Amino acid sequence: MKKIGLAICFRHLNYGTVLQAFATQQILFRLGFNNECVDYRKPKSFSFFFSYLHTLFIPFVLQMKFQALKKKFLEKRSNVDLQNGFSARHQVFAKFIAKNFTVTESVLSYKQLKENASEYSALLVGSDQIWHPLNLGSHFYTLEWGTKDQPRIAYAPSFGVSKIPAIQKKWTARYLNKFSSLSCRERAGVNIIKSLIGKEAQLVLDPTLLHTAEEWNEMLHQPKCIIKQPYIFCYFLGNNPEQRDFVNQLKEKTGLKIVFLPHLDEIILSDMNFGDYQLFDVGPADFFSLIKNAEYVCTDSFHGTVFSILNKKKFATFNRYRQTKGSTNSRIDSLLALLKLETQRMTADEPVESLIHSNIDYESVHNRLAIYRKQSIDYLNTALNEALYA
């Protein structure tokens, strides 16, 4: 039976990342395509480090690398309670991945990756910010490891930026030209591809949106809510204290408790005392359930926004980054514009009543979403059938 190799990010400790990878594999199975995630472990070698060296000349990439290193440093030096919390979070993620993904044995070198490519009839690179300038040096998500004539399909990748750094433009154009089918999950990515290689990429939905809330409940085996009283759910990745102030005002107005997942992308000292429930032992299925059962959702996350929409929640989405250059704000803007939900893009200085009294016409939203969902699934189905059987 023909088999598809998936280059998707599924081991990163991020709820949206794991759930979009899960959604990608599940939609392929639902469409009848045999597939497996390629478990490529980046080698720690001088040559691999050298391939990333050019990214140090890109300021916003350098800043991201610094933040990642800072988090690791602070995690190792945090108090025992925090360390236990981080350990619990790692364990529930590992358990979810082991239970829910079809994965190859670990691929430990780029040479082995290239040798294994011939096992697949086609390669598919999945969603999330896998084409971010930060990731270019690995050569994995670009599918450059594929065989010469192997069909290569892109489903909903994101560049995570509105412009490709000048130092990477030729390289980016080179790998894009080798794809047989191209799509992106936001308009900025479509524009980047058009400007670099002159091809029209299809705008498609993030894979998490290819499944309805009911289908998500089925795939996640009807996860139970771990909070037994009404609450406000907060999923913040950025360090913006004024957004926490907004949530505290919402708590005062509604009398609801605050449920918070702290210290995800970075350890934020000002968050140490924020919220009534600070949860660490929360897996991806629990994350979905916490949004599903919340009275309100406040987030700066793309996937926090996605699952709020799927579950028809009253939600407020804030900017994670104050600056726009090199930020990921554009993908949220693209989604909300597509579904005509721009009113839910809020700032912390708005009155909380704008959220409390928000009246979202979810029937229209989901009717619109159903149209885009069908178009996206049709693109994926056609691209795979052409790759495998043309």
N, C-alpha and C positions, 0 to 999 in steps of 0.2 A: 504493500500500500504506500502511495506517495506521502511524503512527510515534509512538513514545514519547520524550519528552524527559526525560533523567535529570539531576537535580540531585544530584550526588554529589561528594564530596571526593576527588579523585584526583591532585592535584598536590602535596600536602603531603609533606614529606620524612620519612615515617614508614612503616615496613613494613606494619603492620596497616592503616593508612589506605588505602594503595595497593592492598593485596591484597583488602580488603573491597569496594572500588570495582570492582576487576577481577571479583571473584566475583559482584557484583550484575549487571554487564553480561552476563557469561557465562551466568548462569542465565536471563536474559531471552531471549538468543539460543537457548539450549537448549529453552526452552518455545515458541519459534517467533515471538517478538515482535521486530519491527524497532525498533531504538532507537539513540540516540546520546547521548553525554555533552555537556551544554551547557558549553562552556568559557568561563565567565564570569570575567572578570578585574576584580576590584574596582577601581572608579575612585578615583583619588586627588584628591578634590575637597573643598571646604569643606562642602558639603551632606552628603557621605558621612561625613566626619569627625563632623559634628554628630549624625548618626543614631546614632553609637556613644557619644556624650558621656554618656548616662545610665548606661552600664556602669561609669563611673568612680566611681559611688556604691555599687558592689557590691564589698565588700572582697576576696573571693577572686578575682573577675574582675580587679580591679586588680593583684593579686599575680601572676596569670598573665601579664598584659600586661608587667609589669615583668620577669618571668623571660625572656620572649621577646626583649625589648629587650636585656637583659643578655647573652643568648647571642649575638646579632648583634654587640654591642659587642666581646665577648671573641673571637669568631671573627676579626674584622678585625685584632685585635691579638695573635693567637696566633703561635707560631713557624712557620717555613716548612714543616716536616714536617706539622704539624697542618693548615695551610691547604691543602697538597697533598692531604691525606686528605679534608678536607671537599669539595674540588673533585672528587675522584674519586667520592665518594659521590653528589654532585649529578649527575654525568655518567651513572652507572649507573642511577639512578632515571629520568632523562630518557630514556635509551635504552629502558628497559622500557616506559614510558608511550607513547612514540612507536610502539613495535612492537606493543603489545597492546591499545590502546584505540581504539574508534571514536568520534571526537570532532568537534564542530562547529568552524568557524573561530572565532577569538577574538571574544568579545562584550565590547566595551570600555565600555559604558555601561548604566545601568539602563533608559534609554529604549529602547535597542536590544534589550535583553532582553525587555521587554514587547512590542515590535513583532514579535519572532521567535516569541513564544508561540503564535501562531495556526498555525504550521507543524505543531504536534503535535496528535494526537487525544487525548492524555492526558499528564499530567506525573507523574513518580514521583520522590520524594525518597528517597535511599538511607540507608545505615546510618552508623555511627560517631557521634561526639558532635556531630552537625550542629545539634541543637536546644539545645546548651549556651547558657546566658545570654550568653556571650561573642560568639556568632555572630548574635544576634537583629537587630542593627542593619543587617546586609547585605540583609535581606529576600529573599535568594536561596533558602536552604533552607526557608523558610516557604512557598514557592511563591506568594507574594503577587503575583508578576508574571504569573501565569496569567490567561487570559481569564475573563470572568464565570462562564460555565457549564462551564468545562473540568474534566473529572474529575481529581482530585488524590489520589494514592495515597501512603501512607507505608509503606515497608518497613524495619522494624527500626531506626528512628532511636533515638538515645539523647539524653536531656537531660544526661547526665553528672553530674547532681546528684539528690538525693532530694527537694528542694523548690525551687520557682521563687521567686526574689526577689520581694518584694511589689511592687516598682516595675515588674515585668514581667508580672504576672499577667493584667491585662486584655488586653494586647497578645497574649500567648500564647494566651489563650482565643479571641480574635478570629480568628487564623489557623487554629487547630485546627478551628474550626467549619466551615471551608470545605472540609475534606477529605471525600472520598466513602468512603475506606477508611483506617482507622487501625490501626497496629500499633506495637509497641515491642519492643526486644530484652531488656528487663529489667523486673521487676515494679515497680520504682520509677516507671518511665515510665508504665506502665499506670495506676498509682495517681494520678499527676499529672493525666493526661487525665481520669480519672473525677472527680477533685475539682474540676477547672476547668470542664468542659463537660458532665459527667454521662454521657459516652459510654463504652462498653466497648471498649477497644482490645484487639486480639489480641496475646498474647505469642508472639513468633516468634524463631527462631534468627538470630544474626548471619549475614550472607550467606556468610561463609567456611565455615560449618558446613553449608551446603546442598550442598557437594561432598565426596565421600569423598576419602581420601588418594590412592586410585588415580586418581580424576578430576583431582585437583590435579596429580599427576605428568604426566598427559596434557596438561592445559592449559598447564603450564609446560615442556612438551617434555622431560620426564625430566631435570631439572637434575642435574649431577654434583656430588659432594661435593668441596669445595676443600681439605679437611683429610684427610690420608691415614693418620691414626692415631686410636685411640680418644680421646674427649675429653668434657669437660663444656662444655655451651654455656650462656653467660650473656647474657641480654638484660634489662638493667636500664635503666629510664628515670629513676628517682628517685635522689636522693642519700642513700643509707643505707649507710654504711661497714660496719655490723655484718652486713649481708647478704653483703658481699664476704668478711668473715671466715668466715661459714658456708661459702662456696664454697671458700675456702682450706683449711678443715678437711676438706671433702669430697675435695679433691685429695690431702691427706695420707693419708687413709684408703684411697683407691682407687688412687693413683699415676697418675691421669689428668691430662692437660694441660687448661688452661682456655682456651677460645676466647671472646673478648669483643668486642662491638661498642660502642666507647666514644663518649661525648659526643653522644648523640642528641638529647635534649630540652634538655640544658644541658651546658656544659663543667664537668666535675667534676675539680678539681685532684687530689683524692685517688685518682682512677682512672688517673692517668698511668702508674703502674707496676703496675696490676692485670692479671693474666692472662698466659698464655704467648704467646697470639696476639691482638694487637689489630688488628682488621680494619676497613677503611674501604671498600675496593673491593668491596662486597657489595650486589648488587641484590636486589629482592624474590624472584626465583626462587632465588637463592643462600641467602637467609634461610630459605626453606622447606626447602631441602636440608640446611642446617646443623642444623636441628631434627630432621629425618628421620633423620640419621645419627649423632646424639649418643647417648652412653650415658646421660647425665642432662641435664636442662634446669632451670636456675634462672632465674626471671623475676619481675618485678613488673608484667608487661604482660598485658592481656586477650588480645591476639592471640598473644602468646607461649604463653599457656595453651591457647588454641584449637588451635594447630598441634601442641602437645605431645600433646593428647588425640587428635587425628586420626591422629597417627603412633604412638600407643600407647607413649609415652615414660614413663620414670620422671621425674617432675617435681615441683618445689616452687615454689609461687606465694606470693610475699610481698606485703605491703602496700606500695604505692608511697608513699602519704601516711600520716603518723602521725595526722593529724586526719581526721574523717569528714565534717565539714560542707564541702560544696562539692567533695568528692573524687570520684574515679572508682572507689573500691574496691567500690562496690555492684554494679557490673556483673559483676565477677569472682565475687563472692559468689553472685549470681543464677545464673550459669552452673554453678558447682560444685554448688550445691544442686540444680539441675535434673537434673544427671547423677549425683548422689550421690557426689561426689568431694571432699567437705569435708575429708577427711583430708590432701589435698594442699595445703591452705591452711596454710602454716607460718610460724613466727616464727624470727628469727635465733638466738634462745637455745635452740632445740630441738637435741637431739643429731643429728648428721648421720646416725646410724644409722636415724633415723625415715624418711629418704629412701632410704638404701641398702636397707633391708629392707621398704620399702613394697611391698605386694602388690595391685596394681590389677586388678580383674576387668574387663578391657577388653571381654570378650565381652558382659557385662551392660551396660557403659557404651555400647557401640556399638549394641546392640539398642535401648536406650532412645533413643539419639541418632537412630536410623533412624525411630522413631515421630514424634519432634518434627520431624525433617527433612521427612517427608511432610506433616505438618500445616502446616508453614510454606510449603512449595511449593504446597500446595493453596490456602492463603490468597492467595498472590501470583497464582497462575493465575486463580483466581476473580475477584479484584479487577480484574485487567487485562481479562479477558473481559467483565465487566460494564461496565467503563469504555468499552471499545471497541465492543461489539456489543449492548449492552442497548437 
